[in-house]
Amino acid sequence: MDITLLRIATTVVGFVCFLGIMLWVFDRKKTQRFEEASQLPFLDE
């Protein structure tokens, strides 16, 4: 296995993970949940 092939594979895997995270974060179904979680530090208990 050539080091260049390993670098290419690592880059592709990293990019796929990045795209997966972006799709998860910008999913419209989770917007309300993220909005509620963003307000947790400001709530008085």
C-alpha positions in Angstrom: 0.0 0.0 0.0 1.4 3.3 -1.0 1.3 6.3 1.4 -0.5 8.4 -1.3 -3.3 5.9 -1.4 -3.6 6.0 2.4 -3.7 9.8 2.3 -6.4 9.8 -0.4 -8.5 7.3 1.6 -8.2 9.3 4.8 -9.2 12.5 3.0 -12.3 10.8 1.4 -13.4 9.3 4.7 -12.9 12.6 6.5 -15.0 14.4 3.8 -17.8 11.8 4.0 -17.9 12.2 7.8 -18.0 16.0 7.4 -20.9 15.7 5.0 -22.7 13.4 7.3 -22.3 15.8 10.2 -23.5 18.7 8.1 -26.6 16.8 7.0 -27.3 15.8 10.6 -26.9 19.4 11.9 -29.0 21.1 9.2 -31.9 18.5 9.3 -35.1 20.5 9.7 -36.6 17.9 11.9 -34.0 18.6 14.6 -34.2 22.4 14.5 -36.6 22.6 17.4 -34.5 20.2 19.5 -31.3 22.2 18.9 -33.1 25.5 19.6 -34.3 24.2 23.0 -30.8 22.8 23.8 -29.2 26.2 22.9 -31.4 27.9 25.6 -30.5 25.5 28.4 -27.6 27.6 29.8 -29.9 30.5 30.3 -32.7 28.8 32.1 -33.0 29.4 35.9 -33.8 26.3 37.9 
